Amino acid sequence: MTALLRRRRRTTSLLWLSIAAAITVGGAITLALLTSQNAKIEPVAVGTITLGVSPTSTLVSLAGMVPADSVSSTLTVQNTGTGTFRYAMTGSATDPDSKHLAQGLTLVVERRTGCSGAVLETLYNGSVASAAFGNPNPGADSGDRQLGAGTSEVLCFRVTLPTGSDTAYSSASTAWTLTMWAEQTANNP
């Protein structure tokens, strides 16, 4: 009977080991985590300020000017962005000779109904060499222009070579650059 009892114990022990192994394997399977994600991506749209000018290259040609001549041209300033901005203009001039033509040329910048129409506002009147209106530094400043989203305004630029400069500017030249600066108005006092 002892042999039969040992055989039963061995069979029972093997049965318990099999059950323990099955529980362990089953436990490992039941401990696995199943996850599922459904990520919803919400689009984020940030506003823009986009300053456009037309024309983008030569605004006025001074070729062939003689004393008392004036040359006029329009510049359209556009806000093609989604937010209101304010803008300013600065100018710089380089005279490649010692005649200082940029300081002798007079510039008038006006907001008009076309260059031949009624003057609505004068933005600048002075030498081409120091042409500017508004302030390019951040914040609202005197002379800054404001444009709402999707709007534009036309500026008239008139350059005049003064009388009495018959020989002073003969064969003179200048390189003149205008820069437009824009900044948001919202949350930017």
Summary of the structure (lengths in Angstrom):
residues: 189
radius of gyration: 39.4
end to end distance: 102.3
largest distance: 140.6
contacts: 457
relative contact order: 0.22
helix: 19%
strand: 34%
